Amino acid sequence: MEALFSAAVGEVFSRFLSFLINKYPTMSTVSKEESLQKLEKALLRVAITVEEAEGRFITNNGMLQQLKMLRKEMYKGYYVLDNFKYLDDQEAKVNAHQNFSLACSISNTGKRRFPPSDVNSIQGKKELKLTLDSVQNMVTDMYEFVAFLNNYPPMFRQPYSMHLLLEKCMFGRQAEMERTIYFLLQKEPLGESFRVGVLPIIGQGRVGKSTLVEHVCYDIRVRNHFSQIVFFSGNKFIEEKQHTLNDMDGGIIKYKNSSQNDGKLLVIIELDGDVEEGAWRRLLSASQSCLPSGSKIIVTSRSEKVTNFGTTEPIRLDFLCREACWYFFKVLLFGSSYAEDQPKLASLALEIFEEYYCQDALFGDFTGSLANSKHIAALLRYNVSTQHWRTILACVRRNWEENLVPSSNGPNNTRVENGHYNLCRISNIYQYVQVARHHVVRSGHEEVPKITIDEVMYGRIEPKGKFEVLSWRSHLPPYYSYIASCEILDSKCVQKGKRCSKKRKELSYCVPFCYADGLITKYYICHSGNLFVTYIKQYMS
């Protein structure tokens, strides 16, 4: 009996030990520091390959797809690496306790891979190992890709700063751009019933359809290939008029090539809603005999129905992933210099990005995720100091809290659903800029306000009542300007949903900042003798 009991205990202990070894294989072999060093070296090799590939005219769809996969792996790797390098343990724990449970329980789409407090946990180390293995496998598999790169000619451009490149060029759409250009330059197959190729480009609003098309139209290969580039906007041209696409009435000639005599046209049609397929077929049929051979049509729309309009597979644009947005945001802040040289600022930048990215569901419908990243990066570059960046971090957190509206329908109800959102003013965190009604204008088509949103946020201008501001202006074609209707309100007004100008006068004076336990405390004393204490979620330098 004793022998049987000993054998059973031994078997249980052996299985338990095997379970522990299988569950924690990496803890006893490679340290976190060694894994981070290996990941950084592997990512550097991937980044060099991606940069070299982006400097060449790649036309093969398979190569473009592999380049897209390399970029995706690079973005993911740098995101995980930066989480481990820049999130200070103590600050991460406080941030996780104060904010992570609120923000990321509300927005599943903005959720991190792992909370900031988990970078040293088993979950975080597992994430690190998985990322390292994935990047190393990608490095092993890219030897053929590197060899094939030599078959494609270089672009012969001047050396550039990555910061300037992202300010003036499109980010994350190189594969889609090359695929579009390849469609425009190729000849239609002989014997096909159609003489004009049609490429649908589909995506949500603010995803970058117009920006992609504008960059394609600016490409020298496209401009040398077509005699004219003509732009049509809206659905009325298709549904109401009996013209053909060769008729320039209602269209804007964006480019003329006097040296190209064969008359090939590139027609861009930007739809703002659904179009009856029969009306489109009639227009295309009438245009076939009028448009010169070799002409092409690009149709952009939010609707999946336009897939039926195409003569080739559509291009679908999605918003960039979280890891790509962080890479974009980091380069905008630190340029071509290394973020490692400024670890405190890099840590704050990552925290601000995480907070802001969780809020992208609030603001994305107004300007788009990359526009929001550029805007917050501009605010940070205005004053590159830890004190200023912590103030921005406090404001971003307050924005999230103030834009939440409790609802019986669930936690995702926000003020944006009511047509506006509130931004905490940097000059006075007890006041908010209530932003409502965005509209977009193209460069030169309409006069834009002289006041910018940054001037209002920093208190350089104090408008009264409702006013319009220039929310953001794109540096990329087609150079959209986003104009918003705003009003300055106090925090109490925002919470109660009404103006309270009288309550502004109630505050008689403010006791200077008092520091305790690393937190900034501000005391307001009113005529009534009441004491209001507000904690700014901000840490001392």
C-alpha positions as CSV (number, residue, x, y, z in Angstrom):
1,M,0.0,0.0,0.0
2,E,2.8,2.4,0.9
3,A,4.6,1.6,-2.4
4,L,1.4,2.4,-4.3
5,F,0.9,5.6,-2.4
6,S,4.5,6.7,-3.0
7,A,4.1,5.9,-6.7
8,A,0.9,8.0,-6.9
9,V,2.5,10.9,-5.1
10,G,5.6,10.7,-7.4
11,E,3.4,10.7,-10.5
12,V,1.4,13.7,-9.3
13,F,4.6,15.6,-8.4
14,S,6.2,14.8,-11.8
15,R,3.2,16.0,-13.7
16,F,3.0,19.2,-11.7
17,L,6.7,19.8,-12.3
18,S,6.2,19.3,-16.0
19,F,3.3,21.6,-16.0
20,L,5.4,24.4,-14.4
21,I,8.2,23.9,-16.8
22,N,5.9,24.0,-19.8
23,K,4.1,27.1,-18.5
24,Y,7.2,29.1,-17.7
25,P,9.8,28.0,-20.2
26,T,11.3,31.4,-20.9
27,M,11.8,32.5,-17.3
28,S,14.7,30.2,-16.7
29,T,16.5,30.6,-20.0
30,V,16.5,34.1,-21.3
31,S,16.2,37.2,-19.1
32,K,14.0,40.2,-20.0
33,E,16.9,42.4,-20.7
34,E,18.5,39.9,-23.2
35,S,15.1,39.5,-24.9
36,L,14.8,43.2,-25.3
37,Q,18.3,43.5,-26.8
38,K,17.6,40.7,-29.3
39,L,14.3,42.3,-30.2
40,E,15.9,45.7,-30.7
41,K,18.6,44.2,-33.0
42,A,16.1,42.2,-35.0
43,L,13.9,45.3,-35.4
44,L,16.8,47.3,-36.7
45,R,17.4,44.8,-39.5
46,V,13.7,44.9,-40.4
47,A,13.6,48.7,-40.3
48,I,16.7,48.9,-42.6
49,T,15.0,46.5,-45.1
50,V,11.7,48.4,-45.0
51,E,13.5,51.8,-45.6
52,E,15.5,50.3,-48.5
53,A,12.3,48.9,-50.1
54,E,10.4,52.1,-49.7
55,G,13.2,53.8,-51.8
56,R,12.6,51.6,-54.8
57,F,9.9,51.4,-57.5
58,I,8.4,48.0,-56.6
59,T,5.7,46.8,-59.1
60,N,5.3,43.2,-58.1
61,N,2.1,42.6,-56.0
62,G,3.7,39.8,-54.1
63,M,6.7,42.0,-53.1
64,L,4.3,44.8,-52.1
65,Q,2.3,42.4,-49.9
66,Q,5.5,41.1,-48.3
67,L,6.7,44.7,-47.7
68,K,3.3,45.4,-46.0
69,M,3.8,42.4,-43.7
70,L,7.3,43.6,-42.8
71,R,6.0,47.0,-41.9
72,K,3.2,45.5,-39.8
73,E,5.7,43.3,-37.9
74,M,8.0,46.3,-37.4
75,Y,5.3,48.4,-36.0
76,K,4.1,45.7,-33.6
77,G,7.7,45.0,-32.5
78,Y,8.5,48.6,-31.7
79,Y,5.3,49.1,-29.9
80,V,6.0,46.1,-27.5
81,L,9.7,47.1,-27.2
82,D,8.8,50.7,-26.2
83,N,6.2,49.5,-23.7
84,F,9.0,47.6,-21.9
85,K,11.6,50.3,-22.3
86,Y,9.7,53.5,-21.4
87,L,7.0,52.6,-18.9
88,D,8.4,53.2,-15.5
89,D,7.2,50.6,-13.0
90,Q,6.0,53.0,-10.3
91,E,4.3,55.4,-12.7
92,A,2.8,52.5,-14.7
93,K,1.2,51.1,-11.5
94,V,-0.3,54.4,-10.6
95,N,-1.6,55.0,-14.1
96,A,-3.0,51.5,-14.3
97,H,-4.8,51.9,-11.0
98,Q,-6.2,55.4,-11.8
99,N,-7.0,55.2,-15.4
100,F,-6.6,51.9,-17.2
101,S,-9.6,50.1,-15.6
102,L,-11.8,53.1,-16.6
103,A,-10.6,53.9,-20.1
104,C,-10.1,50.4,-21.5
105,S,-13.1,48.8,-19.9
106,I,-15.2,51.4,-21.8
107,S,-13.6,51.1,-25.2
108,N,-12.7,47.6,-26.2
109,T,-11.4,48.9,-29.6
110,G,-8.8,50.9,-27.8
111,K,-7.6,48.2,-25.5
112,R,-3.9,47.5,-25.0
113,R,-2.3,44.1,-25.5
114,F,-1.5,44.2,-21.8
115,P,-2.0,46.9,-19.1
116,P,1.0,49.1,-18.2
117,S,1.4,47.4,-14.9
118,D,1.9,44.0,-16.6
119,V,5.2,44.7,-18.4
120,N,7.0,42.7,-15.7
121,S,4.3,40.1,-15.2
122,I,4.2,36.7,-16.7
123,Q,1.7,37.9,-19.3
124,G,4.0,40.7,-20.3
125,K,7.0,38.4,-20.6
126,K,5.0,36.0,-22.7
127,E,4.0,38.9,-25.0
128,L,7.7,39.8,-25.3
129,K,8.7,36.3,-26.2
130,L,6.0,35.9,-28.8
131,T,7.0,39.2,-30.4
132,L,10.7,38.3,-30.4
133,D,10.0,34.9,-32.0
134,S,7.7,36.5,-34.6
135,V,10.2,39.2,-35.6
136,Q,13.1,36.8,-35.7
137,N,11.1,34.5,-38.0
138,M,10.4,37.5,-40.2
139,V,14.1,38.3,-40.4
140,T,14.9,34.7,-41.4
141,D,12.2,34.7,-44.1
142,M,13.2,38.1,-45.7
143,Y,16.5,37.0,-47.3
144,E,14.8,36.3,-50.7
145,F,12.9,39.6,-50.4
146,V,16.2,41.5,-49.9
147,A,17.7,39.7,-52.9
148,F,14.8,40.5,-55.2
149,L,15.0,44.2,-54.2
150,N,18.0,44.7,-56.4
151,N,15.8,44.1,-59.5
152,Y,13.8,47.3,-58.8
153,P,15.2,50.8,-59.6
154,P,15.8,53.3,-56.9
155,M,13.8,56.5,-56.7
156,F,16.8,58.8,-56.6
157,R,15.6,61.2,-53.9
158,Q,17.5,63.5,-51.6
159,P,18.4,62.3,-48.1
160,Y,15.5,63.1,-45.9
161,S,14.5,63.5,-42.2
162,M,11.9,60.9,-41.2
163,H,10.0,63.7,-39.4
164,L,9.8,65.8,-42.6
165,L,8.9,62.7,-44.6
166,L,5.9,61.9,-42.4
167,E,4.8,65.6,-42.3
168,K,4.7,65.9,-46.1
169,C,4.1,62.3,-47.3
170,M,1.5,59.7,-46.9
171,F,2.1,57.2,-44.1
172,G,1.2,53.5,-44.3
173,R,-0.4,53.4,-47.7
174,Q,2.6,52.6,-50.0
175,A,1.3,49.2,-51.0
176,E,-2.1,50.5,-51.9
177,M,-0.6,53.4,-53.8
178,E,1.7,51.1,-55.9
179,R,-1.2,48.8,-56.6
180,T,-3.3,51.7,-57.8
181,I,-0.5,53.0,-60.1
182,Y,0.1,49.5,-61.5
183,F,-3.6,49.4,-62.4
184,L,-3.5,52.8,-64.1
185,L,-0.4,52.0,-66.2
186,Q,-1.3,48.5,-67.4
187,K,-3.1,47.9,-70.7
188,E,-6.6,46.4,-70.7
189,P,-6.6,42.8,-72.0
190,L,-7.5,42.4,-75.7
191,G,-10.9,41.0,-76.4
192,E,-12.5,42.3,-73.2
193,S,-16.0,43.8,-73.5
194,F,-14.9,47.0,-71.7
195,R,-12.4,49.5,-73.1
196,V,-12.0,51.5,-69.9
197,G,-10.8,50.0,-66.6
198,V,-12.6,51.0,-63.4
199,L,-11.0,50.7,-59.9
200,P,-13.2,51.1,-56.8
201,I,-11.5,52.4,-53.6
202,I,-13.7,51.7,-50.6
203,G,-13.3,52.9,-47.0
204,Q,-14.9,54.7,-44.1
205,G,-15.0,58.4,-43.8
206,R,-11.6,60.1,-42.9
207,V,-9.7,56.8,-43.7
208,G,-7.7,58.5,-46.4
209,K,-9.3,57.7,-49.8
210,S,-8.9,61.2,-51.2
211,T,-5.4,61.5,-49.9
212,L,-4.4,58.2,-51.6
213,V,-5.9,59.3,-54.9
214,E,-4.2,62.7,-54.7
215,H,-0.8,61.1,-54.2
216,V,-1.4,58.8,-57.1
217,C,-2.3,61.7,-59.3
218,Y,0.9,63.6,-58.2
219,D,3.1,60.6,-59.2
220,I,5.3,61.4,-62.2
221,R,4.6,58.0,-63.8
222,V,0.8,58.7,-63.8
223,R,1.2,62.3,-65.1
224,N,3.4,61.1,-68.0
225,H,0.9,58.4,-68.9
226,F,-2.3,60.5,-69.2
227,S,-3.2,63.6,-71.1
228,Q,-5.6,64.9,-68.5
229,I,-6.8,64.1,-65.0
230,V,-10.4,65.1,-64.4
231,F,-12.2,65.1,-61.0
232,F,-16.0,64.7,-60.4
233,S,-17.6,65.0,-57.0
234,G,-21.0,63.9,-55.8
235,N,-23.7,61.6,-57.2
236,K,-25.8,64.1,-59.2
237,F,-23.6,63.9,-62.3
238,I,-24.3,60.2,-62.6
239,E,-28.0,60.2,-61.6
240,E,-29.4,63.4,-63.1
241,K,-27.3,64.5,-66.1
242,Q,-27.2,62.7,-69.4
243,H,-23.6,63.5,-70.1
244,T,-20.6,61.2,-70.7
245,L,-17.4,61.1,-68.7
246,N,-15.7,62.7,-71.7
247,D,-17.9,65.8,-71.2
248,M,-16.0,68.2,-68.9
249,D,-19.2,69.9,-67.7
250,G,-19.3,69.5,-64.0
251,G,-15.7,68.2,-63.7
252,I,-12.5,69.9,-62.6
253,I,-9.4,69.4,-64.7
254,K,-6.7,68.8,-62.1
255,Y,-3.8,68.3,-64.6
256,K,-3.0,68.7,-68.3
257,N,-0.1,67.1,-70.0
258,S,0.7,69.0,-73.2
259,S,3.3,66.5,-74.3
260,Q,0.9,63.6,-74.3
261,N,-1.1,63.5,-77.5
262,D,-3.0,60.2,-77.4
263,G,-5.8,61.8,-75.3
264,K,-5.9,59.2,-72.5
265,L,-8.0,60.4,-69.5
266,L,-7.8,59.6,-65.9
267,V,-11.3,60.2,-64.4
268,I,-11.7,60.4,-60.6
269,I,-15.2,60.1,-59.3
270,E,-15.8,60.8,-55.5
271,L,-19.2,59.5,-54.5
272,D,-20.9,60.8,-51.4
273,G,-23.6,58.1,-51.1
274,D,-25.1,55.1,-52.8
275,V,-25.7,55.2,-56.6
276,E,-28.1,53.1,-58.5
277,E,-26.2,50.5,-60.4
278,G,-28.4,51.0,-63.5
279,A,-27.5,54.7,-63.7
280,W,-23.8,53.9,-63.4
281,R,-24.0,51.3,-66.2
282,R,-25.8,53.7,-68.5
283,L,-23.1,56.4,-67.9
284,L,-20.3,53.9,-68.4
285,S,-21.8,52.4,-71.5
286,A,-22.3,55.9,-73.0
287,S,-18.7,56.9,-72.1
288,Q,-17.1,53.7,-73.6
289,S,-17.3,55.0,-77.2
290,C,-16.2,58.6,-76.2
291,L,-13.2,57.9,-73.9
292,P,-9.9,57.3,-75.7
293,S,-8.5,53.8,-75.4
294,G,-6.3,53.4,-72.4
295,S,-8.4,55.8,-70.2
296,K,-9.0,54.7,-66.6
297,I,-11.6,55.5,-63.9
298,I,-11.1,55.5,-60.1
299,V,-14.3,55.5,-58.0
300,T,-14.1,56.3,-54.3
301,S,-16.9,55.6,-51.9
302,R,-17.8,54.5,-48.4
303,S,-20.3,51.9,-49.8
304,E,-19.5,48.3,-50.6
305,K,-22.0,48.5,-53.4
306,V,-19.4,50.2,-55.7
307,T,-17.5,46.8,-55.9
308,N,-20.0,46.0,-58.7
309,F,-18.8,49.0,-60.7
310,G,-15.2,47.8,-61.0
311,T,-13.5,45.9,-63.7
312,T,-10.9,44.7,-61.2
313,E,-10.7,43.9,-57.5
314,P,-11.4,46.9,-55.3
315,I,-8.9,48.5,-52.9
316,R,-10.2,48.6,-49.3
317,L,-8.7,51.0,-46.9
318,D,-8.9,50.5,-43.1
319,F,-7.7,52.6,-40.3
320,L,-4.1,51.9,-39.3
321,C,-3.5,49.5,-36.4
322,R,-2.5,50.8,-32.9
323,E,1.1,49.8,-33.4
324,A,1.4,51.7,-36.6
325,C,-0.1,54.8,-35.1
326,W,2.4,54.7,-32.2
327,Y,5.3,54.5,-34.7
328,F,3.8,57.4,-36.6
329,F,3.3,59.4,-33.4
330,K,6.8,58.7,-32.0
331,V,8.5,59.8,-35.3
332,L,6.4,63.0,-35.3
333,L,7.6,63.8,-31.8
334,F,11.3,62.8,-31.9
335,G,12.0,63.0,-35.7
336,S,15.0,61.2,-36.9
337,S,16.7,61.4,-33.5
338,Y,16.4,58.4,-31.2
339,A,13.8,58.5,-28.4
340,E,16.2,56.6,-26.2
341,D,18.1,59.9,-25.7
342,Q,15.1,61.3,-23.9
343,P,13.7,58.4,-21.8
344,K,11.5,60.5,-19.6
345,L,9.9,62.3,-22.5
346,A,9.5,58.9,-24.4
347,S,7.8,57.4,-21.4
348,L,5.4,60.4,-21.2
349,A,4.8,60.2,-24.9
350,L,3.8,56.6,-24.7
351,E,1.4,57.3,-21.8
352,I,-0.2,60.2,-23.7
353,F,-0.5,58.1,-26.8
354,E,-2.3,55.3,-24.9
355,E,-4.7,57.7,-23.3
356,Y,-5.4,59.5,-26.5
357,Y,-5.7,56.3,-28.6
358,C,-8.4,55.0,-26.2
359,Q,-10.3,58.2,-26.9
360,D,-10.0,57.9,-30.7
361,A,-13.6,56.6,-30.8
362,L,-14.6,60.0,-29.5
363,F,-12.8,62.1,-32.0
364,G,-12.1,59.9,-35.0
365,D,-15.4,60.7,-36.8
366,F,-14.4,64.4,-36.8
367,T,-10.9,64.3,-38.2
368,G,-9.5,60.8,-38.4
369,S,-6.9,59.0,-36.3
370,L,-3.8,60.3,-38.1
371,A,-5.0,63.9,-38.0
372,N,-5.6,63.5,-34.3
373,S,-2.1,62.1,-33.8
374,K,-0.6,65.1,-35.7
375,H,-2.7,67.5,-33.6
376,I,-1.6,66.1,-30.2
377,A,2.0,65.8,-31.4
378,A,2.0,69.5,-32.4
379,L,0.8,70.4,-28.9
380,L,3.7,68.5,-27.4
381,R,6.3,69.9,-29.8
382,Y,5.2,73.4,-28.8
383,N,7.1,73.0,-25.5
384,V,9.4,70.0,-25.2
385,S,9.6,69.7,-21.4
386,T,8.4,67.1,-18.9
387,Q,6.3,69.6,-17.1
388,H,4.4,70.7,-20.2
389,W,3.9,67.1,-21.4
390,R,2.5,66.1,-18.0
391,T,0.1,68.9,-18.2
392,I,-1.0,67.6,-21.6
393,L,-1.4,64.1,-20.1
394,A,-3.6,65.5,-17.3
395,C,-5.8,67.3,-19.9
396,V,-6.1,64.2,-22.1
397,R,-7.3,62.2,-19.1
398,R,-9.8,64.8,-18.1
399,N,-11.1,64.9,-21.6
400,W,-12.0,61.3,-21.4
401,E,-13.7,61.6,-18.1
402,E,-15.7,64.7,-19.1
403,N,-16.9,63.2,-22.4
404,L,-18.4,60.2,-20.7
405,V,-22.2,60.3,-20.2
406,P,-23.8,57.6,-18.0
407,S,-26.4,55.7,-19.9
408,S,-28.8,52.8,-19.3
409,N,-27.9,51.6,-22.8
410,G,-24.3,50.8,-21.8
411,P,-21.0,52.5,-21.0
412,N,-20.1,53.6,-24.5
413,N,-22.5,56.5,-24.6
414,T,-20.5,59.7,-25.1
415,R,-21.1,63.4,-25.7
416,V,-19.9,62.9,-29.3
417,E,-23.1,60.9,-29.9
418,N,-24.9,64.1,-29.0
419,G,-23.0,66.0,-31.7
420,H,-20.2,67.6,-29.7
421,Y,-17.3,66.8,-27.4
422,N,-15.4,68.8,-24.8
423,L,-11.6,69.6,-24.7
424,C,-9.9,70.6,-21.5
425,R,-8.1,74.0,-21.9
426,I,-4.4,73.8,-21.3
427,S,-4.3,77.3,-19.9
428,N,-7.1,76.6,-17.4
429,I,-8.1,73.0,-16.8
430,Y,-11.4,74.1,-15.2
431,Q,-12.6,75.4,-18.5
432,Y,-13.5,73.4,-21.6
433,V,-13.8,74.1,-25.2
434,Q,-17.0,72.5,-26.4
435,V,-16.5,71.5,-30.0
436,A,-19.5,70.9,-32.3
437,R,-20.2,70.7,-36.0
438,H,-17.1,70.1,-38.0
439,H,-17.1,70.8,-41.7
440,V,-14.4,70.2,-44.2
441,V,-13.2,72.6,-47.0
442,R,-10.6,72.1,-49.7
443,S,-7.7,74.5,-50.0
444,G,-8.8,77.7,-51.8
445,H,-12.5,76.8,-52.0
446,E,-13.7,78.6,-48.9
447,E,-12.3,81.2,-46.4
448,V,-11.1,79.6,-43.2
449,P,-11.2,81.2,-39.7
450,K,-8.1,83.1,-38.5
451,I,-8.4,81.6,-35.0
452,T,-6.9,78.2,-34.5
453,I,-7.9,75.6,-31.9
454,D,-4.4,75.8,-30.4
455,E,-4.7,79.5,-29.7
456,V,-7.9,78.9,-27.8
457,M,-6.5,75.9,-25.9
458,Y,-3.5,77.8,-24.7
459,G,-5.5,80.9,-23.8
460,R,-3.8,83.2,-26.2
461,I,-7.2,84.2,-27.5
462,E,-10.4,84.5,-25.3
463,P,-13.4,84.6,-27.7
464,K,-16.9,85.2,-26.3
465,G,-19.9,83.2,-27.1
466,K,-19.9,80.8,-30.0
467,F,-17.2,81.1,-32.5
468,E,-15.5,79.1,-35.4
469,V,-11.9,77.9,-35.3
470,L,-9.5,76.2,-37.7
471,S,-9.3,72.8,-36.0
472,W,-6.7,71.3,-38.3
473,R,-5.2,71.8,-41.7
474,S,-3.7,69.0,-43.7
475,H,-0.2,69.3,-45.1
476,L,-1.0,66.6,-47.7
477,P,-3.1,66.8,-50.9
478,P,-6.0,67.6,-51.2
479,Y,-5.1,70.0,-48.3
480,Y,-8.4,69.8,-46.4
481,S,-9.1,72.3,-43.6
482,Y,-11.3,71.2,-40.7
483,I,-13.4,74.0,-39.3
484,A,-15.3,73.6,-36.0
485,S,-17.9,75.6,-34.1
486,C,-16.8,76.1,-30.5
487,E,-17.8,77.6,-27.2
488,I,-15.8,78.0,-23.9
489,L,-17.6,76.6,-20.8
490,D,-16.7,76.0,-17.2
491,S,-16.3,72.5,-15.9
492,K,-19.6,72.7,-13.9
493,C,-21.4,73.8,-17.0
494,V,-20.1,70.8,-18.9
495,Q,-21.3,68.4,-16.2
496,K,-24.7,70.0,-15.9
497,G,-25.1,70.7,-19.6
498,K,-25.8,74.4,-19.2
499,R,-24.0,77.8,-19.1
500,C,-23.0,79.1,-15.7
501,S,-21.4,82.5,-16.3
502,K,-22.4,83.6,-12.8
503,K,-20.4,80.7,-11.2
504,R,-17.3,82.0,-12.9
505,K,-17.6,85.1,-10.8
506,E,-18.0,83.1,-7.6
507,L,-14.3,82.2,-7.5
508,S,-12.6,85.1,-5.6
509,Y,-9.0,83.9,-5.4
510,C,-6.8,80.9,-5.7
511,V,-4.3,79.6,-3.3
512,P,-0.9,78.9,-5.0
513,F,0.0,75.3,-5.8
514,C,0.7,73.1,-2.8
515,Y,2.8,70.0,-3.4
516,A,2.3,66.8,-1.4
517,D,3.2,63.2,-2.2
518,G,4.2,64.2,-5.7
519,L,0.7,65.4,-6.6
520,I,-0.2,69.0,-7.4
521,T,-3.0,70.3,-5.3
522,K,-4.9,73.5,-6.0
523,Y,-7.3,75.1,-3.5
524,Y,-10.1,77.4,-4.6
525,I,-11.8,79.6,-1.9
526,C,-15.1,81.2,-2.8
527,H,-17.0,84.1,-1.3
528,S,-19.3,81.7,0.4
529,G,-16.4,80.3,2.4
530,N,-16.6,76.9,0.8
531,L,-13.3,75.2,0.1
532,F,-12.9,73.3,-3.2
533,V,-10.0,71.0,-3.6
534,T,-9.0,69.5,-6.9
535,Y,-6.3,67.1,-7.6
536,I,-4.5,67.3,-10.9
537,K,-3.4,63.9,-12.0
538,Q,0.1,65.0,-12.7
539,Y,3.5,64.2,-11.3
540,M,6.3,66.5,-10.5
541,S,9.5,66.4,-12.7
